Amino acid sequence: MRIDLHVHSSASDGTDPPALVMRRAAQAGVDILTLSDHDTQAGLAEARAALPAGLTLVPAMELSCTTDDERGQQRSVHLLAFLFDPGYPALGRETERIRDDRVYRAKGMVARLRELGADVTWQQVSRIAGDAVVGRPHIARAMAESRVVAEPKDAFTPDWIADGGRAFVDRYAVPLDRAIALVRAAGGVPVLAHPRSPGYEVSDEAITRLAAAGLVGLEVYHPDHNDEERARLLSHAASLDLVATGGSDDHGTFNDSGLGSQTTPPESYERILALATGDSPFVAI
């Protein structure tokens, strides 16, 4: 059983439309997967309509959040939200605010890039993003298209749009404690995403505090986590009775991580199903 609980589409910053993501998942031998786009579930209808026989689709979302680090400085973190009620008003208001602010932030970053001599326009970024929730990967693709950088990944440096970079602009995100509470109130299951990814690290001490605040799980199996980090996270999750999940964080050709390359243990998936009261998986007939 191959269960990939972290996947993106062109509804946010992935490169492939939701229907294509479903076909690719089936071809890769995935049995169960989420569509966990950033701050939106706009791709779910298309994904559900294109769901191949034998594939189960788990509604989800990756929420943009903030938390304070050990020095009291605010930093970005991501929260996977599984099987929440999509009609829950308070969570809907927060995601709408995040999406609106992403546009203002992207326009601000384009303006800074132009001040730095980069030939990138908002019209270009908007065309690349289309109807998706705009994010830095769209700006990076525009920079590569204009030959400011050789490849989109080269844009994520201090010279350009990495956190704190010359063209970086901050944006609104939900305080992590509040996001956990909102997901739980919406009947969903909140899981801390890639807590050892560069720039998104969350300490063991902070994870312990978050578990007491209602966090249900940790994403242990992720492309950014080496074997040592996985072992540490798995041990810490077990000590707190947190669900250990895994996912490829596939964004299509943008990161080429491979659907199904990282997976969730079946017993963890069963725990998520047992805890969720807001929504249910879709199963192709």
Summary of the structure (lengths in Angstrom):
residues: 285
radius of gyration: 18.1
end to end distance: 18.1
largest distance: 53.6
contacts: 1024
relative contact order: 0.19
helix: 39%
strand: 17%
